[in-house]
Amino acid sequence: MKAAEIRKLESHEIQAKLEEAREELMNLRFQQVTGQLTDTSRLRQVRRDIARMLTILRERELQAEEEGEA
């Protein structure tokens, strides 16, 4: 998921996607340990998606704080 796509979502939608991505990452890790994972690049992709979502949520949080002080 690209950053532009994430920015179009509401914060609560991003939170929901974040939960799904974390669950997917956990499942991918289990598959890797058991030797069932064929597409190992998916691990990296999901981790980066999680990082993007967290970054955008943090940007929004900082922006809200900044607007509250002004």
C-alpha positions in Angstrom: 0.0 0.0 0.0 1.4 3.3 -1.0 1.6 6.4 1.3 -0.7 8.4 -1.0 -3.3 5.6 -0.6 -2.9 5.6 3.2 -3.2 9.4 3.4 -6.7 9.2 1.8 -8.0 7.0 4.6 -9.4 8.2 7.9 -7.4 7.6 11.0 -9.7 4.9 12.3 -9.5 3.1 8.9 -5.7 3.2 9.1 -5.9 1.7 12.6 -8.0 -1.1 11.2 -5.6 -1.7 8.3 -2.7 -1.6 10.8 -4.3 -4.4 12.9 -4.8 -6.5 9.8 -1.2 -6.0 8.7 0.2 -6.9 12.1 -1.9 -10.1 12.0 -0.7 -10.9 8.5 2.9 -10.4 9.6 2.4 -12.8 12.5 0.9 -15.4 10.2 3.8 -14.9 7.7 6.3 -15.4 10.6 4.6 -18.7 11.6 4.7 -19.8 8.0 8.4 -19.0 7.7 9.2 -21.0 10.9 7.3 -24.0 9.7 8.8 -23.8 6.2 5.5 -23.1 4.4 6.4 -19.6 3.3 7.2 -19.4 -0.4 7.2 -15.6 -0.9 9.7 -14.3 1.6 9.6 -10.8 0.2 6.1 -10.4 1.6 7.6 -10.2 5.1 9.5 -7.1 4.1 6.6 -5.6 2.3 4.2 -6.0 5.2 6.8 -4.6 7.7 7.2 -1.5 5.5 3.4 -1.1 5.1 3.1 -1.1 8.9 5.9 1.5 9.2 4.2 3.7 6.6 0.9 3.6 8.5 2.5 4.3 11.8 4.4 7.3 10.3 1.2 8.8 8.8 -0.7 8.4 12.1 2.2 10.1 13.9 2.2 12.9 11.4 -1.5 13.5 12.0 -1.0 13.4 15.7 1.7 16.0 15.5 -0.4 18.2 13.2 -3.3 18.0 15.6 -1.0 19.0 18.5 0.4 21.9 16.5 -3.1 23.1 15.6 -4.2 22.9 19.2 -1.4 25.1 20.3 -1.9 27.8 17.7 
